[in-house]
Each structure stands twice: as C-alpha cells, then as structure tokens.
C-alpha cells in the first residue's frame, strides 16, 4: 500500500503505527513528500500531507529532549543536520531550530535565530535570515531571500486549507508577513514590512487589475494603504492595508541582487 493510502487509512481509524509515522517524517525530511505541488502552473495543496502531519501530533507523546545542556519537552526531535556540510548548507549557532519533518535544500543558509517548522520545504540556495519563521508546511522555493524578521505562515493553527508558497527567486524584505496560503510569484521583490494575505488587495499596475491571494511573477511589491468603507460608518478617515505591484526595474534588481560570495 502506498504511503499516501496508509496515511489516509490511519486518519480514518485514528490509529497509526510508529513505523508509518517515521516513514512519513523521513519523506518530508528528504523532500520526497511536499504539502503542495505545482500542476500545470497552479499550486495544489496535498491534503493528505497535512493529515499526516496532524497524525504525528496526535499519535506521538511528548518526551524529554536534551539539547545544549537544556531539557526540552516536545513530540519531535530536531532535524538531523549531519548531512548539511557535504551539501553545502549552513546553519549558524546558536538558536537555528529546524524541526524534524522539515526539508532544507542544498547550499541553503540558516541564520540564527530562525525556526523552520514541520512539513516546511526550503529550497536550494535559499537564505533564511535572523529572526525568521517558516511555518508548518510552508513551501519556499530555490534561491529565495527571506529578509530578517520575516514570517512565512503555517497551516496548522489557525488551520489553513493551503500552505504559503514563495516561488523561486523571490526576495522578501525585512519584516514581511506572508500568511494564509498566499502565493508570491517567481522572481518578485517585496519591500520591507509588507503584509500579504488573501484578504489584502494587490493592485497590479502591470496588468491594470486587482487580484487577491497571489502576486504575479516578476513584480516589485510595496505596502500601501487605501481608504476603507468602514469610514462611512464612523467619524474620520479609515484606511486598510493593500499592496501595489509594478514591473521590475534595473535599479530594483541591482539593489536586491544576491551576493554570490556568501553562498560560495
């Protein structure tokens, strides 16, 4: 029986063997199982993967875990990073936390402190900077830069139908927040402190349209505020967050250019 079928059967019965749970985590750790896949240009969530993650929480018991002379209590070990050196991947001390069941690609850089949760996927050559969080099942592509103090939201709490997707070559400025299944298209450069979720309108000036839930590929994205209809019911002006997406310009690309020396 395929692993997917075994997970779905265990989900229905509410009973999963330890070996099944371990095999599922191994698949996540190796990047062979992913919470979402791109099919014909559209990202589709693999619902069974989220069920497998939740099974690992419900079927495992918390236990004492020793690390760095401190006793922690969790249902999961930290990810085994012993293969990072040969793959050119770095995780700096102290406080780079990668939970078991997360995938980290080749030549990636994890700066301290940062946290990658179970089910997340971080692609080759991607930089996860200081104070970053990559949430449960979030999918981050190759050659991405997550600026310092950036949050890429997860799917487990609050429960989301689809994970956040950050496609290849994206640069997120410091302090960005991307949540609730939002998709940032390939090659986008997102300004500092930009908030992106499906309720925030994205004014795409390239195609002269307003879109929700995603930013098209190859855009420069900036946080702006637009007048809210709530202001019609109370005194004074009320504004709500929005995003403006424009075409990429040469000077923007130069400012966001990645430093190859850091990845040598």
Secondary structure, 3 states (H helix, E strand, C coil): CCHHHHHHHHHHHCCCCHHHHHHHHHHHHCCCCCCEEEECCEEEECHHHHHHHHHHHHHCCCEEEEECCEEEEECCCECCCCCHHHHCCEECCCCEEEECCCEECCCCEECCCEEECCCCEECCCCEECCCEEECCCCEECCCCEECCCCEECCCCCCCCCCCCEECCCCEECCCCEECCCCEECCCCEECCCCEECCCCCEEECCCCEEECCEECCCEEEEEEEEECHHHHCCCCCCEEEEEEEEECCHHHHHHCCCCHHHHC
